[in-house]
Amino acid sequence: MSYNTRARIRAYQCWLGLQMEGMVTDLQLARDKQQGFEDWKRENAADKPLAMDLQVTVLTTGFWPSYKVCNAA
């Protein structure tokens, strides 16, 4: 294996590691924000329960794979 090939493999491994780290960070942040919302909802809806169930996950565009959108119509 040539030096150039090994350098490319190492660069790809580094990039892939950064991508995975970003994905994990996104998921941890989403979990923390969801828990914060659940806590807020529990504290502020003691007298009158909120009639909503909300779950949002915000993902960083550069870390996640993208897919083409197909119009089924």
C-alpha positions in Angstrom: 0.0 0.0 0.0 1.4 3.3 -1.0 2.0 6.2 1.4 -0.7 8.3 -0.4 -3.3 5.5 0.0 -2.5 5.2 3.7 -2.7 8.9 4.2 -6.1 9.0 2.5 -7.4 6.1 4.7 -6.2 7.9 7.8 -7.8 11.2 6.7 -11.1 9.3 6.0 -11.0 7.6 9.4 -10.4 11.0 11.1 -13.3 12.5 9.1 -15.6 9.6 10.0 -14.7 9.9 13.7 -15.6 13.6 13.7 -18.9 12.8 11.9 -19.8 10.2 14.5 -18.8 12.5 17.4 -21.1 15.2 16.0 -24.0 12.7 15.7 -23.5 11.6 19.3 -23.4 15.2 20.5 -26.6 16.0 18.5 -28.4 13.1 20.1 -27.2 13.9 23.6 -28.2 17.5 23.2 -31.6 16.5 21.9 -32.1 14.2 24.9 -31.2 17.0 27.3 -33.5 19.5 25.7 -36.4 17.0 25.6 -35.9 16.3 29.3 -35.8 20.1 30.0 -39.1 20.5 28.2 -40.7 17.6 30.1 -39.5 19.1 33.4 -40.9 22.5 32.4 -44.2 21.0 31.3 -44.5 19.1 34.6 -43.7 22.2 36.7 -46.0 24.6 34.7 -48.9 22.4 34.1 -49.7 21.5 37.7 -53.0 23.3 37.7 -54.0 22.7 34.1 -52.3 19.9 32.1 -51.0 20.9 28.7 -52.9 19.2 25.8 -49.8 18.5 23.8 -47.1 16.0 23.4 -44.0 17.4 21.7 -40.8 15.8 20.7 -38.3 17.6 18.5 -34.8 16.5 17.5 -32.6 19.2 16.0 -29.7 17.7 14.0 -26.6 19.4 12.6 -26.8 19.2 8.8 -23.1 18.4 8.2 -23.0 15.4 10.5 -26.0 13.4 9.1 -26.4 11.7 5.7 -28.7 13.4 3.3 -31.2 11.7 1.1 -33.0 12.9 -2.0 -36.7 13.7 -1.5 -39.0 11.8 -3.7 -42.4 13.3 -4.6 -44.9 10.4 -4.5 -47.6 12.5 -6.2 
